[in-house]
Structure formats: C-alpha cells, structure tokens
Amino acid sequence: MSELTIQCPKCANEIELTEQLAGPMVADLQATFNAELAKREADAAQALAAAKAQAKELAKAETLAEQAALEERIKAQDEKLKEAQSAQAAALKREQQLKDKEAEMELTLQKMLAQERPAMAEKLARDAEAKAGLKLAEQAQVMEGMKRQIEALKQKSEQGSMQTQGEAAEIVLEETLAAAFPIDEFVPVAKGVSGADVRQDVIGPSGKAGSILWESKRTKNWTAGWLAKLRDDQRASGCEIAVITSHALPEGVDSFGIVEGIWVCSPRYAVPLATSLRQGLIDVAGAKGRAMGQETKMEMIYDYLTGTQFKQRVDAIVERFEDMQDNLRKERVFIEKQWALRAKQIDLVIASTVGMHGDLQGIAGRSMPEIESVEALLIEKDG
C-alpha cells in the first residue's frame, strides 16, 4: 500500500494516491517544472547576453575614452612641441642677433681701443707703478713684521729661560771671581735653597777677614725689591758686604755704587769692585787685630767703607783698571797686526830667496853648491 495520501478539502477524507491517480498529476507537475525551468534558463541566457552586451559596450566606451585621452595628450604634446620649436627658433634668432651685436660691439671696442690705447697704456703704467709701490710697501711691512718676529725669537733664544740664565750668570760670576782671587774661598748657594748666589770668604794675612755676598741678575729692567731681599740674605748669612751685579742698573748708577746699603755694579766692574771691597775687609780685620775694643775706629772704618771718599777711591781704581784694560787690548791688537805684517814680510823674503836659489840651480845645474841655510828655510817653510 502506498504511503502517499491526500486529504479531500470538502470531506476531509484521506485519499490514497495510486499510480493511476498520481500519474497525471506528476506529469502535470513535471511539465510545469520543466516549463518553469526552461523559462528561467531562457531568462538567465537573456540576462547573460544582456550582460555581455553591456560589458562590450562598457569596454568599447572605455576604449573610446582612452583613445580620446590619448589623442588629447598627443595633441597637447604636439602643441608643446610646436611651442618648443617656436622658442628654439626665437632663441636661435636672438643668439644670432647677439652674435651680430657682439661682433659689432667688438669692432666698436677695437676702434675705441685703437683710439684710447696711448692713454690706456699710460694709465696702466701709472697703475702698475702704483701697484708696485703698494706691493713694495706691503712687502716692507711684511719684512718689518718678520724682522720683529725674528728679533723676538732671537731675543727669546738668547735669553732662554730665566732659571738657565741665572745659573749661567752665577757660574760666570763665580769663575771670574775665583780666577781673580784664587786664595779666597767661594761657596755657591745650592739650587732650591733660598739666598744669594755666591759667598766670597776673603782670606787675608791673618786668615778669614770677612765675607762678601754676591747676587747676579740678568734681566732688562731693574727691580727695587732685589735690595730688600739681598739685605735679608745678608743678615741671614752674616756677611759684612752684599753686592748685586746686573746689566740693568738703578737710576743714578752708571757703573757701580751703593744703594740703600747694598753695592750695585755692572758685571764688568765686579772684579775691580771686589778688589776694593776685599782690601777694605782686610784692612778692617787688621785694624781689629791691632786695636781690639776700639769701637770708635771700627765705626770710622765702616763709615769710610760706606762713604763717598771710599767710593771715589774705588772709582779711581776702576777707571785705572779700565784704562789698563783698554791699553792692553790696544797693545795686543797692535802687536798682532805687527806680528802678522812681519810674518807676511818674512814669508815673502823666504819665498824670494828660495825662488832665487831655484833659478840659480836651474842655470848652474849640479855645479851649484848646496846652501844649508836655504835648505833649512825650505824645510821650515814646508813644515
């Protein structure tokens, strides 16, 4: 029995669908379904055809738009090309015009130059002279600056460090004094120790007669503070006399003098001043030995050593010393000149004598006797 049933709309009874009863209905439904399917396929085909047609239309429209845009670009490029060609033509025309004007101006300039060449040559000559003068002035300024720099470097090189110069001046002073007074004792102050440079212990007939404290300076300018410092050093060392040797001297002192109880002198006056001072110390020491307890005489001697009369006597000694040195230098120069002149004359005489002897030997040959004195001159000359 078939399980397919239908209900009657009127009596509500269920009616079994048999093959005979359902066949026409199924066929009808099949036909209706097929018709509907065919219609839908036709509609889909029509829609697909319409879509294809529309797509073609769109593609065609896009192609036309692109072609139009391309044509517009080509047209714009053509316009730009025409403008560029026009601009190039105008530029070539302007260039030719400029060349023509340049040629015309050059011709005009050559004519002007030909007319003004003498005046220009004169002006150029004046300018060249002015520039040469200016250049010479600049070179002179540069040379002057370089000269100042060289002088400064030379001065700096000559001066060196203050410490090195001080040590060198101290050594020179000590060696000079030691050579002049070999019997005295000289005690240099050690490096790094506060004090003067050299202490000279004067040795007299009865032994040590006193001490002189020496301080050497080698600067361009005088410093008043040196005096106070050396007085302190003098008190600390117990020396009777203190001396500063310096190339730069205080105002009012040309060669040597006493300033605020301190002797000051140029280095060249160190030896003559030391000679006078040490002699004074020896005299004072001798006076002490001869008159012990006579304080008045000691004060007189001290006043004498620090007074004007003693300075004048020292001046006289130094002046005589300088005169003797000058005379000695002059005599030495004169003697050296005379010696050189006589040596030259002797050499000429020897050369002439030897030459004459040679001439005679060339004439006389072996018959010419040997002259021993001439042979000795030859040996001495060759030696």
Phi, psi and omega in degrees: 000133181290142181273355181273125178224159176227157182251135181285130182290341183267308183259353178067019177274146179273134183241128180285136180270114178264168180299325180289320182282325185273343184302305181299323182293318180295319180297319180297315179296323178297318180295316180298318180296317180296318179298317179296319180296318180297319179298316182294322178296320178296317179298318180296320179295319179296317179296320179296319179295319179296320180295318178297318179297316179298319179297319177298317179299317179296316179299319178296318180296319179295319179298317179297320180295318179295318178298320179295317179296319178298316178298322177297317179296317179298319179296317179296320178296320177299318178299315179297320179297318178297318179296319179296318178296321177295316179296320179297318178297317178296320179295318177297321179295315179296322179297317178296319177298318179296321178296318178297315180294321179297316177298319178296316179295320179297319177297317179295319180296319177298320177297317179296319179296319178299324179284322186260004184302316178300314180295320179293321179298318178295317180295317178297322178297317178296317179298319180297319178296318180296316179296321178297318177297317178296319180295319178297320178296317178297318178297322178297319178297316179298316179297322179296317177298317179296323179296317178297318178297318180296318178298318179296316178295320179296316179296319179295320179293321180290321182288318184065199177282149181297324180294315180296319179295318180298316179296320179295316179297322178297317180295317180298316180298314181297315180295322179295313180293319180296324178290326181282328184231076186293339183276344180281163178252134182240128182240105177286145177283131183295152178296139179086354180260133180292137179148186179283192184268310187221140172248124179258115176268110184283126179255117178255190180298330182257015181111207182293124182259345182156184183225146175241127180261122184251138175230124181255136178232144179221071180231170181282328187239148178279140179240121183294335180295344179297325184296311181298319181295317181292327175297318177297316179296323179296316178296321181292325183272342181077018179284146181285326185228144177233139184226137172248124172257128184206143174290326177266120184252154178292163181298135180093354180245116180266318182238303176202162179178175180252126182234117178053042177082001180244130175286136179232134180207161172285152181305328182290342180261008184297315183292309179298323178294318178298323178301314181291317183294315182293326176295322176297318178297320178296319178296318179297317179297320178295322178294323178297319181291326183277331185223073178291134178089355180271083184295330182295317179295323178298316178297321179295318179295319178298316177299323179295317181294328182259009184263179183289322182298316178297319179298319180296319178295320177296320177303315180297317179298315181296319179298316178296322178298316179294319178299317179296319179296316179297315179298320179297317178297316180296317179297321180296316179296317180297315181295320179296320177296314180297320179297315179296319180295314181293322177298320178295317179296317179298318178299321179294318179297316179298316180298318180294316180297315179296320178297318178297318178298321178294319178299316180295322177294323178295329180277311186277336180073218183291342179287348179285120181290151178285136178250110186297324181295323178291319177298322178295321177296320178298314181296317181295319180294317179293324179290000000 
